[in-house]
Amino acid sequence: MEKTGILELEGMEFRAYHGCLERERIAGNDFVVDFRGEMDMSAAAESDRLEDAVNYALIYEVVAEEMAKPSDLLEHVAGRIVKALERRFPEFISFSVRVSKRRPPVSGIVQWSRITLYYNKG
């Protein structure tokens, strides 16, 4: 019996140094990353065994590793996270990664700038 489900890690917070401006690279900014993935959860739903499920802590570690590498563009950060998750977790049918930057440097008041990238095994 197939039991496809959604796994989410929402609100992963990081202090990181992404941005095109020198001051962003020096002072850093607050970022939030959200992950939402679809996969077959049949084995874990039946067995109640950790080894039959994806370890959430490992997803966080992959995201944290990529967030620690400065980039000019949020698109690049999100793209690196998607590639790293695709390699590490082939069991996902599809997933999305959203990277949000708090108070981006624009000429007005903006709470967040966000990029969402999607992966679909096809």
N, C-alpha and C positions, 0 to 999 in steps of 0.2 A: 504494500500500500504506500503510495507516494503522498507525502505531506509537505507541500511546498509552503515555506513561511518567510517572514521578513525578520531580519536581525538589524537592530539599529543601535548605534552609539551616537548619542546626540549631545552636543554641548562640550566637546573636548576643547579645553582652553589652553592656549599657549601664548607665551611672550616670544615674539619672533622679529626678524629683521628683514622683512620683505618690503620692497618698494623701489621705485625709480629715483627717488630723491635721497640725497646724501643724509639728510636728517633722519629719514626713516631707517637707514642702514645703521646709524649711530645710536639713536634713542630707542628704536624698536617700536612695536605697537602690539596691541592685544588682538588675538585672532581666535576664532571659534571654528572648529571643524565638525561637521555632521556626516555620519556614514549611514547608509541604508542599503542593505543587501538582501537579495532573494536567493534562496537555496532550498534543496530538498532536506527537510529536517526529520524524515521518517525514522532513521536509526535512533537519534537522540530522543524523539518523542516516545518511542517504545522502550528504550533501554534505561533511561535516566543515568547514563554514563557520560562523564566528561569527555572521554576519548571519542565519543560519537558526535560531538558538537564542535563548533568553532570556538576557540578560546578568545573571548573578547579582549583580554589583556594583550594578546599578540596583535590584534588589529590596532589597538592603541599604540603599541610599540612601533609598528610600521609607520603610522601617521606621525608620531613624535619624531622619528628619525628624519623623515622628509621635511617636517616643519623646521627642523634645526638647520637646514641648508638654505641660506639666503637666496632669494630670487628677486628679479625686478617685477615680475608679473604674477598675479594670483593665478592666472591661467596655467602658468608653468608649474607653480606649486601644486595645484590640483592635478595636473597631468602627471607629475612625478608620483604623487600619492596613488593615483589610479593604476599606473604601471606597476608599482611595488605591490599593491594589493592583488592585482591580477596574477602576478608571479607567485605570490605567497599563498593565495587562497583560490585554487582553481575550482573549488567546489561551488563557488557562487555562479549562479545563472546570469545574474545582472546585479549591478549596484550603482549607487551614486555617491559622489563626494562633493560636499559643499564647503567652501572655504570663505569665511567672512572676516573682513578687516574692520575693526572698530574705528570710528571717526577718521575716515580717509582724508588726506590733505587736498581738499577742494576749496573753492572760494565761497562756500556757504556751509550751512549746517547739514550734515549727513551723518546719520547714526552708524550705518554699515555700508560697505561695498561687498558684493558677494559674487562668487563664481560657482556654478554647479556643473560638474562633468559627469557623464553617464558611461557606463561600461555594459555591454550586452554580449554575451557569448555567441549570440546569433543563432 
